[in-house]
Amino acid sequence: MDHSNVDVTVKQEETTAPLEYDAYVTEADGKQYRVPYKMVKKVIYTNVKKEELIDIPHAARLQYRLMLMDPVLKASVDFTKSKISILYNHREAENYKEKISADELKEFLAKQGVHVEDEHTVVEDYDYYKNLYTYAYTPPSIRERAPYGYSMDEWKKLKPEWEEKMKAGEIEKAEKLKKFQQNFLDENPEKAAVVDPNYKPTPQAVVKVTLFSKIFGKKTTKKEKGFWFHGM
């Protein structure tokens, strides 16, 4: 069965959130965050007939059509495992977003040629802020991968030395930048006064006037090298 020309629109019932709905959550440190959802629902369909899913490309298109629906927050259609998972904004949810019921999702799937059975359906509560929002923005850990060509065990042995080299490199880079900034101020005292009114040139910054500076008005220090011509 080809699902390419199936209408994916779903009729939405009019629903309203409570007038006193509080869209904010408060963390332990007292900070407040405004979130679009709080408690939503997750439905999992198992033992889905593969002949109705047809193949992996058709399953992917079905997942895409589910994601086009406003009440659907997340969807996964796994052809290999004959499983469909849908995170959706249910009718009783306390928010102002578009809503849908489990029965309506079932009807939508039936229109797509996929029929799910109640005995293989699990509907559970899902904390949007704790399980999705917080996990995405402040993950408990970041997955670490070994550099190309190294196993994870090899990388664990090399990592301390690599971190020390990186730290030393950052210190050296900061020192070079500081030295460059100081040299620039020494060579441009008129700009140094603008940058730092309390600027004091270093002892090595004895400014001399050269032929180049007479023409272009540039001041240089003794440390700068002049022109060098081959044979002279």
C-alpha positions in Angstrom: 0.0 0.0 0.0 1.4 3.4 -1.0 0.9 6.1 1.6 2.3 9.0 -0.4 -1.1 10.6 -1.3 -2.9 10.1 2.0 -4.4 13.2 3.7 -2.5 13.8 6.9 -4.9 16.4 8.4 -6.7 15.5 11.6 -9.8 17.2 12.9 -9.0 18.9 16.2 -11.6 19.4 18.9 -11.8 22.8 20.6 -10.1 22.7 24.0 -9.1 25.3 26.4 -6.5 25.3 29.2 -7.5 26.3 32.8 -7.7 30.1 33.3 -5.3 29.8 36.2 -2.7 27.8 34.2 0.8 28.5 35.4 3.3 28.1 32.6 6.4 28.5 34.8 8.4 25.9 36.7 10.6 26.7 39.7 14.0 25.0 40.2 15.6 24.3 43.6 17.7 27.4 43.3 14.6 29.6 42.9 15.0 30.3 39.2 11.9 30.2 37.1 11.5 28.9 33.6 8.6 29.2 31.2 7.8 26.0 29.4 5.1 25.2 26.8 4.2 21.8 28.4 4.3 20.1 31.7 2.7 16.7 31.9 1.9 15.1 28.6 1.3 11.5 27.4 3.4 8.9 25.7 1.8 6.0 23.8 3.7 3.0 22.6 2.3 0.6 20.0 4.1 -2.8 19.7 3.6 -5.8 17.4 2.6 -3.5 14.6 2.2 -5.5 11.4 5.1 -5.1 9.1 3.0 -5.7 6.0 1.1 -2.5 7.0 4.3 -0.5 7.6 5.5 -2.0 4.2 9.2 -1.1 4.5 11.7 1.3 6.2 11.1 4.3 3.7 7.3 4.0 4.2 7.8 3.9 8.0 10.0 7.0 7.8 7.2 8.8 5.9 4.7 7.8 8.5 6.9 9.2 11.2 7.2 12.4 9.2 3.4 12.7 8.9 3.0 12.2 12.6 5.5 15.0 13.3 3.5 17.3 11.1 0.7 17.2 13.6 0.8 20.1 16.1 -0.2 18.0 19.1 2.6 15.5 18.5 5.8 16.5 20.2 7.9 13.6 19.2 7.3 10.4 17.1 9.3 7.3 16.3 8.3 4.6 13.8 10.7 1.6 14.1 10.0 -0.8 11.2 12.6 -3.3 12.4 11.1 -3.6 15.9 7.5 -3.2 14.7 7.1 -0.4 17.2 5.6 3.1 17.2 6.2 5.6 20.0 4.4 8.9 20.1 4.8 11.8 22.6 1.7 13.9 22.4 -0.3 16.7 24.1 -3.4 15.0 25.5 -6.8 16.5 25.9 -6.6 16.9 29.7 -3.1 18.6 29.6 -2.9 22.0 31.4 -1.6 24.2 28.6 -2.8 26.3 25.7 -1.3 24.2 22.9 -3.1 22.0 20.3 -4.3 18.7 21.8 -5.2 15.2 20.7 -6.5 12.0 22.3 -5.1 8.5 22.1 -8.2 7.4 20.1 -7.6 10.2 17.6 -4.0 9.0 17.1 -5.3 5.5 16.5 -7.8 6.8 13.9 -5.0 8.7 12.2 -2.8 5.6 12.0 -5.8 3.6 10.6 -6.2 6.2 7.8 -2.5 5.7 7.0 -3.1 2.0 6.7 -1.6 1.0 10.0 -4.0 -0.7 12.5 -2.8 -1.0 16.1 -4.4 -3.2 18.8 -5.4 -2.2 22.3 -3.7 -5.2 23.9 -0.4 -4.0 22.4 -0.8 -0.4 23.4 0.7 1.3 26.5 -0.2 4.9 27.4 1.8 6.5 30.2 2.3 10.0 31.8 5.4 11.9 30.6 7.0 14.8 32.4 7.9 17.1 29.5 10.1 19.5 31.6 12.0 16.8 33.5 12.4 14.2 30.7 12.7 16.2 27.6 13.3 19.9 28.2 15.8 19.6 31.0 17.6 16.6 29.4 18.0 18.6 26.1 19.3 21.8 27.6 21.2 20.6 30.7 22.1 17.0 30.0 23.5 15.0 33.0 26.5 14.0 31.0 28.0 14.5 27.5 28.8 11.4 25.5 32.5 11.2 24.9 34.1 9.6 21.9 37.7 8.6 21.3 39.6 10.5 18.5 39.7 8.8 15.1 42.0 5.8 15.1 42.0 5.2 18.8 40.0 2.9 21.0 38.3 4.2 24.1 40.9 2.4 26.3 43.8 4.0 24.4 42.2 7.4 24.6 41.7 7.1 28.4 45.5 6.6 28.8 46.4 9.4 26.5 43.7 11.9 27.7 45.6 13.2 30.8 48.7 14.1 28.8 46.6 15.7 26.1 44.8 17.8 28.6 48.1 19.0 30.1 49.4 20.0 26.7 46.2 21.8 25.9 46.4 23.7 29.3 50.0 24.6 28.6 49.1 25.8 25.1 46.3 28.0 26.4 48.7 29.6 29.0 51.3 30.2 26.2 48.7 31.6 23.9 47.5 34.0 26.7 51.1 35.2 27.4 51.7 35.8 23.7 48.5 37.8 23.4 49.4 39.9 26.5 52.9 40.5 25.1 51.4 41.6 21.7 49.0 44.0 23.4 51.8 45.5 25.5 54.0 46.0 22.4 51.2 47.6 20.5 50.6 50.1 23.3 54.3 50.8 23.6 54.5 51.6 19.8 51.3 53.6 19.8 51.3 55.8 23.0 48.6 58.1 21.6 46.2 55.1 21.4 47.4 53.7 24.7 46.2 56.8 26.5 42.7 56.2 25.1 42.7 52.5 26.0 44.2 52.9 29.5 44.6 56.4 31.0 47.0 55.0 33.5 49.2 53.3 30.9 53.0 53.3 31.5 55.4 52.2 28.8 57.8 49.3 29.5 61.5 50.2 30.0 62.3 48.6 26.7 59.9 50.9 24.8 62.3 53.7 24.0 60.8 55.3 21.0 63.0 56.6 18.2 62.0 58.5 15.1 63.0 56.9 11.8 62.9 58.0 8.2 59.7 55.9 7.8 58.1 57.5 10.8 59.0 61.0 9.5 57.1 60.3 6.3 54.2 58.3 7.7 54.1 59.4 11.3 54.7 55.9 12.7 56.7 55.5 15.8 58.8 52.4 16.3 60.9 50.9 19.1 64.5 50.0 19.1 63.5 46.3 19.0 62.2 46.7 15.5 64.5 45.7 12.7 65.2 48.0 9.8 65.4 47.1 6.1 68.1 44.6 5.1 69.4 44.4 1.5 71.3 41.5 0.1 75.0 42.3 -0.4 75.1 45.2 2.1 
